[in-house]
Amino acid sequence: MQDTMNGVDRSADAQRHRIGVGYEYPLSKLTLINLSLLHDRYQRTGENRRTGTGAEIALRKNF
């Protein structure tokens, strides 16, 4: 693939797809814990595709 077209460097372009399923657990009216399982697929221009599976835990605060 051509990295430079019309004077623009495309070597840092990337494509990412994330699919996840999760659960939200309320601790109070303003605080939540989110638990997620996800599958991540990432590819930069000119490189092989990278995939991964993992989990995320997030503490969220509502205002």
mmCIF file of the N, C-alpha and C atoms, coordinates in Angstrom:
data_MODEL
# 
_entry.id   MODEL 
# 
loop_
_atom_site.group_PDB 
_atom_site.id 
_atom_site.type_symbol 
_atom_site.label_atom_id 
_atom_site.label_alt_id 
_atom_site.label_comp_id 
_atom_site.label_asym_id 
_atom_site.label_entity_id 
_atom_site.label_seq_id 
_atom_site.pdbx_PDB_ins_code 
_atom_site.Cartn_x 
_atom_site.Cartn_y 
_atom_site.Cartn_z 
_atom_site.occupancy 
_atom_site.B_iso_or_equiv 
_atom_site.pdbx_formal_charge 
_atom_site.auth_seq_id 
_atom_site.auth_comp_id 
_atom_site.auth_asym_id 
_atom_site.auth_atom_id 
_atom_site.pdbx_PDB_model_num 
ATOM 1   N N  . MET A 1 1  ? 0.841   -1.177  0.000  1.00 0.00 ? 1  MET A N  1 
ATOM 2   C CA . MET A 1 1  ? 0.000   0.000   0.000  1.00 0.00 ? 1  MET A CA 1 
ATOM 3   C C  . MET A 1 1  ? 0.886   1.240   0.000  1.00 0.00 ? 1  MET A C  1 
ATOM 4   N N  . GLN A 1 2  ? 0.451   2.232   -0.645 1.00 0.00 ? 2  GLN A N  1 
ATOM 5   C CA . GLN A 1 2  ? 1.221   3.463   -0.759 1.00 0.00 ? 2  GLN A CA 1 
ATOM 6   C C  . GLN A 1 2  ? 1.065   4.289   0.523  1.00 0.00 ? 2  GLN A C  1 
ATOM 7   N N  . ASP A 1 3  ? 2.214   4.612   1.175  1.00 0.00 ? 3  ASP A N  1 
ATOM 8   C CA . ASP A 1 3  ? 2.170   5.365   2.424  1.00 0.00 ? 3  ASP A CA 1 
ATOM 9   C C  . ASP A 1 3  ? 1.906   6.847   2.220  1.00 0.00 ? 3  ASP A C  1 
ATOM 10  N N  . THR A 1 4  ? 2.353   7.403   1.103  1.00 0.00 ? 4  THR A N  1 
ATOM 11  C CA . THR A 1 4  ? 2.189   8.831   0.863  1.00 0.00 ? 4  THR A CA 1 
ATOM 12  C C  . THR A 1 4  ? 1.370   9.044   -0.402 1.00 0.00 ? 4  THR A C  1 
ATOM 13  N N  . MET A 1 5  ? 0.255   9.768   -0.267 1.00 0.00 ? 5  MET A N  1 
ATOM 14  C CA . MET A 1 5  ? -0.583  10.074  -1.410 1.00 0.00 ? 5  MET A CA 1 
ATOM 15  C C  . MET A 1 5  ? -0.976  11.544  -1.304 1.00 0.00 ? 5  MET A C  1 
ATOM 16  N N  . ASN A 1 6  ? -0.730  12.298  -2.331 1.00 0.00 ? 6  ASN A N  1 
ATOM 17  C CA . ASN A 1 6  ? -1.034  13.733  -2.353 1.00 0.00 ? 6  ASN A CA 1 
ATOM 18  C C  . ASN A 1 6  ? -0.326  14.477  -1.226 1.00 0.00 ? 6  ASN A C  1 
ATOM 19  N N  . GLY A 1 7  ? 0.882   14.027  -0.868 1.00 0.00 ? 7  GLY A N  1 
ATOM 20  C CA . GLY A 1 7  ? 1.658   14.708  0.160  1.00 0.00 ? 7  GLY A CA 1 
ATOM 21  C C  . GLY A 1 7  ? 1.230   14.427  1.584  1.00 0.00 ? 7  GLY A C  1 
ATOM 22  N N  . VAL A 1 8  ? 0.316   13.476  1.794  1.00 0.00 ? 8  VAL A N  1 
ATOM 23  C CA . VAL A 1 8  ? -0.157  13.145  3.136  1.00 0.00 ? 8  VAL A CA 1 
ATOM 24  C C  . VAL A 1 8  ? 0.420   11.799  3.540  1.00 0.00 ? 8  VAL A C  1 
ATOM 25  N N  . ASP A 1 9  ? 1.045   11.746  4.710  1.00 0.00 ? 9  ASP A N  1 
ATOM 26  C CA . ASP A 1 9  ? 1.640   10.506  5.214  1.00 0.00 ? 9  ASP A CA 1 
ATOM 27  C C  . ASP A 1 9  ? 0.548   9.630   5.821  1.00 0.00 ? 9  ASP A C  1 
ATOM 28  N N  . ARG A 1 10 ? 0.343   8.466   5.261  1.00 0.00 ? 10 ARG A N  1 
ATOM 29  C CA . ARG A 1 10 ? -0.699  7.542   5.725  1.00 0.00 ? 10 ARG A CA 1 
ATOM 30  C C  . ARG A 1 10 ? -0.130  6.401   6.574  1.00 0.00 ? 10 ARG A C  1 
ATOM 31  N N  . SER A 1 11 ? 1.154   6.425   6.904  1.00 0.00 ? 11 SER A N  1 
ATOM 32  C CA . SER A 1 11 ? 1.774   5.295   7.600  1.00 0.00 ? 11 SER A CA 1 
ATOM 33  C C  . SER A 1 11 ? 1.242   5.105   9.016  1.00 0.00 ? 11 SER A C  1 
ATOM 34  N N  . ALA A 1 12 ? 0.648   6.122   9.615  1.00 0.00 ? 12 ALA A N  1 
ATOM 35  C CA . ALA A 1 12 ? 0.139   6.004   10.982 1.00 0.00 ? 12 ALA A CA 1 
ATOM 36  C C  . ALA A 1 12 ? -1.362  5.710   11.034 1.00 0.00 ? 12 ALA A C  1 
ATOM 37  N N  . ASP A 1 13 ? -2.013  5.551   9.887  1.00 0.00 ? 13 ASP A N  1 
ATOM 38  C CA . ASP A 1 13 ? -3.442  5.245   9.877  1.00 0.00 ? 13 ASP A CA 1 
ATOM 39  C C  . ASP A 1 13 ? -3.687  3.889   10.530 1.00 0.00 ? 13 ASP A C  1 
ATOM 40  N N  . ALA A 1 14 ? -4.794  3.776   11.229 1.00 0.00 ? 14 ALA A N  1 
ATOM 41  C CA . ALA A 1 14 ? -5.113  2.533   11.923 1.00 0.00 ? 14 ALA A CA 1 
ATOM 42  C C  . ALA A 1 14 ? -6.610  2.274   11.850 1.00 0.00 ? 14 ALA A C  1 
ATOM 43  N N  . GLN A 1 15 ? -6.963  1.011   12.013 1.00 0.00 ? 15 GLN A N  1 
ATOM 44  C CA . GLN A 1 15 ? -8.359  0.603   12.034 1.00 0.00 ? 15 GLN A CA 1 
ATOM 45  C C  . GLN A 1 15 ? -8.552  -0.281  13.255 1.00 0.00 ? 15 GLN A C  1 
ATOM 46  N N  . ARG A 1 16 ? -9.595  -0.003  14.039 1.00 0.00 ? 16 ARG A N  1 
ATOM 47  C CA . ARG A 1 16 ? -9.822  -0.758  15.267 1.00 0.00 ? 16 ARG A CA 1 
ATOM 48  C C  . ARG A 1 16 ? -11.291 -1.146  15.363 1.00 0.00 ? 16 ARG A C  1 
ATOM 49  N N  . HIS A 1 17 ? -11.531 -2.387  15.784 1.00 0.00 ? 17 HIS A N  1 
ATOM 50  C CA . HIS A 1 17 ? -12.879 -2.898  16.031 1.00 0.00 ? 17 HIS A CA 1 
ATOM 51  C C  . HIS A 1 17 ? -12.891 -3.491  17.433 1.00 0.00 ? 17 HIS A C  1 
ATOM 52  N N  . ARG A 1 18 ? -13.862 -3.064  18.241 1.00 0.00 ? 18 ARG A N  1 
ATOM 53  C CA . ARG A 1 18 ? -14.004 -3.597  19.598 1.00 0.00 ? 18 ARG A CA 1 
ATOM 54  C C  . ARG A 1 18 ? -15.424 -4.100  19.775 1.00 0.00 ? 18 ARG A C  1 
ATOM 55  N N  . ILE A 1 19 ? -15.540 -5.295  20.319 1.00 0.00 ? 19 ILE A N  1 
ATOM 56  C CA . ILE A 1 19 ? -16.841 -5.877  20.632 1.00 0.00 ? 19 ILE A CA 1 
ATOM 57  C C  . ILE A 1 19 ? -16.795 -6.258  22.102 1.00 0.00 ? 19 ILE A C  1 
ATOM 58  N N  . GLY A 1 20 ? -17.804 -5.858  22.846 1.00 0.00 ? 20 GLY A N  1 
ATOM 59  C CA . GLY A 1 20 ? -17.799 -6.159  24.269 1.00 0.00 ? 20 GLY A CA 1 
ATOM 60  C C  . GLY A 1 20 ? -19.189 -6.440  24.794 1.00 0.00 ? 20 GLY A C  1 
ATOM 61  N N  . VAL A 1 21 ? -19.225 -7.153  25.893 1.00 0.00 ? 21 VAL A N  1 
ATOM 62  C CA . VAL A 1 21 ? -20.465 -7.404  26.607 1.00 0.00 ? 21 VAL A CA 1 
ATOM 63  C C  . VAL A 1 21 ? -20.157 -7.164  28.083 1.00 0.00 ? 21 VAL A C  1 
ATOM 64  N N  . GLY A 1 22 ? -21.106 -6.534  28.780 1.00 0.00 ? 22 GLY A N  1 
ATOM 65  C CA . GLY A 1 22 ? -20.780 -6.167  30.145 1.00 0.00 ? 22 GLY A CA 1 
ATOM 66  C C  . GLY A 1 22 ? -21.978 -6.121  31.063 1.00 0.00 ? 22 GLY A C  1 
ATOM 67  N N  . TYR A 1 23 ? -21.673 -5.829  32.310 1.00 0.00 ? 23 TYR A N  1 
ATOM 68  C CA . TYR A 1 23 ? -22.677 -5.722  33.363 1.00 0.00 ? 23 TYR A CA 1 
ATOM 69  C C  . TYR A 1 23 ? -22.399 -4.452  34.155 1.00 0.00 ? 23 TYR A C  1 
ATOM 70  N N  . GLU A 1 24 ? -23.446 -3.749  34.518 1.00 0.00 ? 24 GLU A N  1 
ATOM 71  C CA . GLU A 1 24 ? -23.327 -2.521  35.297 1.00 0.00 ? 24 GLU A CA 1 
ATOM 72  C C  . GLU A 1 24 ? -23.917 -2.769  36.682 1.00 0.00 ? 24 GLU A C  1 
ATOM 73  N N  . TYR A 1 25 ? -23.115 -2.548  37.715 1.00 0.00 ? 25 TYR A N  1 
ATOM 74  C CA . TYR A 1 25 ? -23.548 -2.765  39.092 1.00 0.00 ? 25 TYR A CA 1 
ATOM 75  C C  . TYR A 1 25 ? -23.593 -1.422  39.822 1.00 0.00 ? 25 TYR A C  1 
ATOM 76  N N  . PRO A 1 26 ? -24.778 -0.954  40.217 1.00 0.00 ? 26 PRO A N  1 
ATOM 77  C CA . PRO A 1 26 ? -24.866 0.330   40.912 1.00 0.00 ? 26 PRO A CA 1 
ATOM 78  C C  . PRO A 1 26 ? -24.454 0.199   42.376 1.00 0.00 ? 26 PRO A C  1 
ATOM 79  N N  . LEU A 1 27 ? -23.540 1.056   42.824 1.00 0.00 ? 27 LEU A N  1 
ATOM 80  C CA . LEU A 1 27 ? -23.152 1.108   44.231 1.00 0.00 ? 27 LEU A CA 1 
ATOM 81  C C  . LEU A 1 27 ? -24.010 2.122   44.988 1.00 0.00 ? 27 LEU A C  1 
ATOM 82  N N  . SER A 1 28 ? -24.381 3.203   44.302 1.00 0.00 ? 28 SER A N  1 
ATOM 83  C CA . SER A 1 28 ? -25.260 4.231   44.849 1.00 0.00 ? 28 SER A CA 1 
ATOM 84  C C  . SER A 1 28 ? -25.922 4.938   43.665 1.00 0.00 ? 28 SER A C  1 
ATOM 85  N N  . LYS A 1 29 ? -26.639 6.017   43.934 1.00 0.00 ? 29 LYS A N  1 
ATOM 86  C CA . LYS A 1 29 ? -27.271 6.760   42.836 1.00 0.00 ? 29 LYS A CA 1 
ATOM 87  C C  . LYS A 1 29 ? -26.242 7.417   41.929 1.00 0.00 ? 29 LYS A C  1 
ATOM 88  N N  . LEU A 1 30 ? -25.040 7.695   42.452 1.00 0.00 ? 30 LEU A N  1 
ATOM 89  C CA . LEU A 1 30 ? -24.031 8.423   41.689 1.00 0.00 ? 30 LEU A CA 1 
ATOM 90  C C  . LEU A 1 30 ? -22.834 7.583   41.258 1.00 0.00 ? 30 LEU A C  1 
ATOM 91  N N  . THR A 1 31 ? -22.684 6.386   41.784 1.00 0.00 ? 31 THR A N  1 
ATOM 92  C CA . THR A 1 31 ? -21.486 5.584   41.513 1.00 0.00 ? 31 THR A CA 1 
ATOM 93  C C  . THR A 1 31 ? -21.870 4.214   40.964 1.00 0.00 ? 31 THR A C  1 
ATOM 94  N N  . LEU A 1 32 ? -21.173 3.791   39.897 1.00 0.00 ? 32 LEU A N  1 
ATOM 95  C CA . LEU A 1 32 ? -21.416 2.497   39.256 1.00 0.00 ? 32 LEU A CA 1 
ATOM 96  C C  . LEU A 1 32 ? -20.093 1.775   39.050 1.00 0.00 ? 32 LEU A C  1 
ATOM 97  N N  . ILE A 1 33 ? -20.143 0.461   39.054 1.00 0.00 ? 33 ILE A N  1 
ATOM 98  C CA . ILE A 1 33 ? -19.009 -0.354  38.622 1.00 0.00 ? 33 ILE A CA 1 
ATOM 99  C C  . ILE A 1 33 ? -19.442 -1.067  37.351 1.00 0.00 ? 33 ILE A C  1 
ATOM 100 N N  . ASN A 1 34 ? -18.632 -0.976  36.309 1.00 0.00 ? 34 ASN A N  1 
ATOM 101 C CA . ASN A 1 34 ? -18.903 -1.650  35.041 1.00 0.00 ? 34 ASN A CA 1 
ATOM 102 C C  . ASN A 1 34 ? -17.880 -2.761  34.844 1.00 0.00 ? 34 ASN A C  1 
ATOM 103 N N  . LEU A 1 35 ? -18.346 -3.966  34.577 1.00 0.00 ? 35 LEU A N  1 
ATOM 104 C CA . LEU A 1 35 ? -17.501 -5.117  34.276 1.00 0.00 ? 35 LEU A CA 1 
ATOM 105 C C  . LEU A 1 35 ? -17.757 -5.507  32.833 1.00 0.00 ? 35 LEU A C  1 
ATOM 106 N N  . SER A 1 36 ? -16.698 -5.681  32.037 1.00 0.00 ? 36 SER A N  1 
ATOM 107 C CA . SER A 1 36 ? -16.860 -5.983  30.616 1.00 0.00 ? 36 SER A CA 1 
ATOM 108 C C  . SER A 1 36 ? -15.875 -7.042  30.162 1.00 0.00 ? 36 SER A C  1 
ATOM 109 N N  . LEU A 1 37 ? -16.333 -7.925  29.276 1.00 0.00 ? 37 LEU A N  1 
ATOM 110 C CA . LEU A 1 37 ? -15.471 -8.830  28.528 1.00 0.00 ? 37 LEU A CA 1 
ATOM 111 C C  . LEU A 1 37 ? -15.439 -8.304  27.107 1.00 0.00 ? 37 LEU A C  1 
ATOM 112 N N  . LEU A 1 38 ? -14.260 -8.289  26.489 1.00 0.00 ? 38 LEU A N  1 
ATOM 113 C CA . LEU A 1 38 ? -14.190 -7.706  25.160 1.00 0.00 ? 38 LEU A CA 1 
ATOM 114 C C  . LEU A 1 38 ? -13.212 -8.437  24.265 1.00 0.00 ? 38 LEU A C  1 
ATOM 115 N N  . HIS A 1 39 ? -13.450 -8.239  22.969 1.00 0.00 ? 39 HIS A N  1 
ATOM 116 C CA . HIS A 1 39 ? -12.563 -8.752  21.920 1.00 0.00 ? 39 HIS A CA 1 
ATOM 117 C C  . HIS A 1 39 ? -12.144 -7.548  21.095 1.00 0.00 ? 39 HIS A C  1 
ATOM 118 N N  . ASP A 1 40 ? -10.846 -7.381  20.912 1.00 0.00 ? 40 ASP A N  1 
ATOM 119 C CA . ASP A 1 40 ? -10.282 -6.193  20.271 1.00 0.00 ? 40 ASP A CA 1 
ATOM 120 C C  . ASP A 1 40 ? -9.476  -6.612  19.054 1.00 0.00 ? 40 ASP A C  1 
ATOM 121 N N  . ARG A 1 41 ? -9.718  -5.944  17.912 1.00 0.00 ? 41 ARG A N  1 
ATOM 122 C CA . ARG A 1 41 ? -8.956  -6.205  16.683 1.00 0.00 ? 41 ARG A CA 1 
ATOM 123 C C  . ARG A 1 41 ? -8.410  -4.880  16.181 1.00 0.00 ? 41 ARG A C  1 
ATOM 124 N N  . TYR A 1 42 ? -7.091  -4.819  15.969 1.00 0.00 ? 42 TYR A N  1 
ATOM 125 C CA . TYR A 1 42 ? -6.405  -3.572  15.640 1.00 0.00 ? 42 TYR A CA 1 
ATOM 126 C C  . TYR A 1 42 ? -5.444  -3.823  14.497 1.00 0.00 ? 42 TYR A C  1 
ATOM 127 N N  . GLN A 1 43 ? -5.427  -2.908  13.518 1.00 0.00 ? 43 GLN A N  1 
ATOM 128 C CA . GLN A 1 43 ? -4.502  -3.042  12.389 1.00 0.00 ? 43 GLN A CA 1 
ATOM 129 C C  . GLN A 1 43 ? -4.026  -1.670  11.950 1.00 0.00 ? 43 GLN A C  1 
ATOM 130 N N  . ARG A 1 44 ? -2.698  -1.508  11.875 1.00 0.00 ? 44 ARG A N  1 
ATOM 131 C CA . ARG A 1 44 ? -2.097  -0.291  11.316 1.00 0.00 ? 44 ARG A CA 1 
ATOM 132 C C  . ARG A 1 44 ? -1.746  -0.550  9.866  1.00 0.00 ? 44 ARG A C  1 
ATOM 133 N N  . THR A 1 45 ? -1.661  0.504   9.092  1.00 0.00 ? 45 THR A N  1 
ATOM 134 C CA . THR A 1 45 ? -1.317  0.393   7.680  1.00 0.00 ? 45 THR A CA 1 
ATOM 135 C C  . THR A 1 45 ? 0.034   -0.288  7.526  1.00 0.00 ? 45 THR A C  1 
ATOM 136 N N  . GLY A 1 46 ? 0.090   -1.324  6.704  1.00 0.00 ? 46 GLY A N  1 
ATOM 137 C CA . GLY A 1 46 ? 1.341   -2.013  6.414  1.00 0.00 ? 46 GLY A CA 1 
ATOM 138 C C  . GLY A 1 46 ? 1.772   -3.014  7.465  1.00 0.00 ? 46 GLY A C  1 
ATOM 139 N N  . GLU A 1 47 ? 0.982   -3.254  8.511  1.00 0.00 ? 47 GLU A N  1 
ATOM 140 C CA . GLU A 1 47 ? 1.328   -4.221  9.549  1.00 0.00 ? 47 GLU A CA 1 
ATOM 141 C C  . GLU A 1 47 ? 0.279   -5.322  9.598  1.00 0.00 ? 47 GLU A C  1 
ATOM 142 N N  . ASN A 1 48 ? 0.633   -6.407  10.255 1.00 0.00 ? 48 ASN A N  1 
ATOM 143 C CA . ASN A 1 48 ? -0.312  -7.498  10.442 1.00 0.00 ? 48 ASN A CA 1 
ATOM 144 C C  . ASN A 1 48 ? -1.370  -7.110  11.470 1.00 0.00 ? 48 ASN A C  1 
ATOM 145 N N  . ARG A 1 49 ? -2.496  -7.774  11.400 1.00 0.00 ? 49 ARG A N  1 
ATOM 146 C CA . ARG A 1 49 ? -3.594  -7.532  12.324 1.00 0.00 ? 49 ARG A CA 1 
ATOM 147 C C  . ARG A 1 49 ? -3.253  -8.115  13.698 1.00 0.00 ? 49 ARG A C  1 
ATOM 148 N N  . ARG A 1 50 ? -3.599  -7.387  14.733 1.00 0.00 ? 50 ARG A N  1 
ATOM 149 C CA . ARG A 1 50 ? -3.401  -7.856  16.103 1.00 0.00 ? 50 ARG A CA 1 
ATOM 150 C C  . ARG A 1 50 ? -4.765  -8.041  16.742 1.00 0.00 ? 50 ARG A C  1 
ATOM 151 N N  . THR A 1 51 ? -4.958  -9.139  17.445 1.00 0.00 ? 51 THR A N  1 
ATOM 152 C CA . THR A 1 51 ? -6.220  -9.378  18.130 1.00 0.00 ? 51 THR A CA 1 
ATOM 153 C C  . THR A 1 51 ? -5.941  -9.696  19.587 1.00 0.00 ? 51 THR A C  1 
ATOM 154 N N  . GLY A 1 52 ? -6.931  -9.448  20.412 1.00 0.00 ? 52 GLY A N  1 
ATOM 155 C CA . GLY A 1 52 ? -6.800  -9.755  21.825 1.00 0.00 ? 52 GLY A CA 1 
ATOM 156 C C  . GLY A 1 52 ? -8.158  -9.885  22.471 1.00 0.00 ? 52 GLY A C  1 
ATOM 157 N N  . THR A 1 53 ? -8.196  -10.630 23.537 1.00 0.00 ? 53 THR A N  1 
ATOM 158 C CA . THR A 1 53 ? -9.401  -10.811 24.322 1.00 0.00 ? 53 THR A CA 1 
ATOM 159 C C  . THR A 1 53 ? -9.057  -10.482 25.762 1.00 0.00 ? 53 THR A C  1 
ATOM 160 N N  . GLY A 1 54 ? -9.941  -9.783  26.451 1.00 0.00 ? 54 GLY A N  1 
ATOM 161 C CA . GLY A 1 54 ? -9.622  -9.407  27.817 1.00 0.00 ? 54 GLY A CA 1 
ATOM 162 C C  . GLY A 1 54 ? -10.838 -8.939  28.576 1.00 0.00 ? 54 GLY A C  1 
ATOM 163 N N  . ALA A 1 55 ? -10.577 -8.280  29.690 1.00 0.00 ? 55 ALA A N  1 
ATOM 164 C CA . ALA A 1 55 ? -11.633 -7.786  30.559 1.00 0.00 ? 55 ALA A CA 1 
ATOM 165 C C  . ALA A 1 55 ? -11.308 -6.362  30.980 1.00 0.00 ? 55 ALA A C  1 
ATOM 166 N N  . GLU A 1 56 ? -12.348 -5.610  31.285 1.00 0.00 ? 56 GLU A N  1 
ATOM 167 C CA . GLU A 1 56 ? -12.196 -4.247  31.788 1.00 0.00 ? 56 GLU A CA 1 
ATOM 168 C C  . GLU A 1 56 ? -13.074 -4.071  33.018 1.00 0.00 ? 56 GLU A C  1 
ATOM 169 N N  . ILE A 1 57 ? -12.574 -3.312  33.957 1.00 0.00 ? 57 ILE A N  1 
ATOM 170 C CA . ILE A 1 57 ? -13.350 -2.905  35.124 1.00 0.00 ? 57 ILE A CA 1 
ATOM 171 C C  . ILE A 1 57 ? -13.271 -1.386  35.190 1.00 0.00 ? 57 ILE A C  1 
ATOM 172 N N  . ALA A 1 58 ? -14.420 -0.735  35.305 1.00 0.00 ? 58 ALA A N  1 
ATOM 173 C CA . ALA A 1 58 ? -14.445 0.726   35.344 1.00 0.00 ? 58 ALA A CA 1 
ATOM 174 C C  . ALA A 1 58 ? -15.314 1.197   36.501 1.00 0.00 ? 58 ALA A C  1 
ATOM 175 N N  . LEU A 1 59 ? -14.844 2.197   37.201 1.00 0.00 ? 59 LEU A N  1 
ATOM 176 C CA . LEU A 1 59 ? -15.621 2.870   38.231 1.00 0.00 ? 59 LEU A CA 1 
ATOM 177 C C  . LEU A 1 59 ? -16.127 4.169   37.623 1.00 0.00 ? 59 LEU A C  1 
ATOM 178 N N  . ARG A 1 60 ? -17.438 4.326   37.554 1.00 0.00 ? 60 ARG A N  1 
ATOM 179 C CA . ARG A 1 60 ? -18.026 5.498   36.901 1.00 0.00 ? 60 ARG A CA 1 
ATOM 180 C C  . ARG A 1 60 ? -18.771 6.346   37.933 1.00 0.00 ? 60 ARG A C  1 
ATOM 181 N N  . LYS A 1 61 ? -18.642 7.639   37.777 1.00 0.00 ? 61 LYS A N  1 
ATOM 182 C CA . LYS A 1 61 ? -19.288 8.597   38.670 1.00 0.00 ? 61 LYS A CA 1 
ATOM 183 C C  . LYS A 1 61 ? -20.248 9.454   37.859 1.00 0.00 ? 61 LYS A C  1 
ATOM 184 N N  . ASN A 1 62 ? -21.515 9.479   38.230 1.00 0.00 ? 62 ASN A N  1 
ATOM 185 C CA . ASN A 1 62 ? -22.519 10.320  37.563 1.00 0.00 ? 62 ASN A CA 1 
ATOM 186 C C  . ASN A 1 62 ? -22.567 11.685  38.234 1.00 0.00 ? 62 ASN A C  1 
ATOM 187 N N  . PHE A 1 63 ? -22.804 12.713  37.426 1.00 0.00 ? 63 PHE A N  1 
ATOM 188 C CA . PHE A 1 63 ? -22.880 14.081  37.959 1.00 0.00 ? 63 PHE A CA 1 
ATOM 189 C C  . PHE A 1 63 ? -24.269 14.624  37.810 1.00 0.00 ? 63 PHE A C  1 
# 
